[in-house]
Amino acid sequence: MLTGDHPATLATELKQAPHLTSAHPTLEHLMPLFVALGAAGSCPVVERIHKSHDYGSLNLSAYRFHATNR
């Protein structure tokens, strides 16, 4: 998501993610990322604002999505 890929491309790539169902057994925890990405406009900027792990595998990353000045 940090490369500016279009949401449709990301959705297609998610189908090929080998550990998607392990990381996100249900999609209600993943889909808000796509809502935020879409709300940021046609050329969104994605910025990771926090990155950490707990218990060896629990990812606690946080992202900010905002529109560019184009």
Secondary structure, DSSP 8 states (H G I E B T S, - for coil): -TT---HHHHHHHHHT-TTHHHH-SSGGGTHHHHHHHHHT-SSEEEEEEE--EETTTEE--EEEEEE---
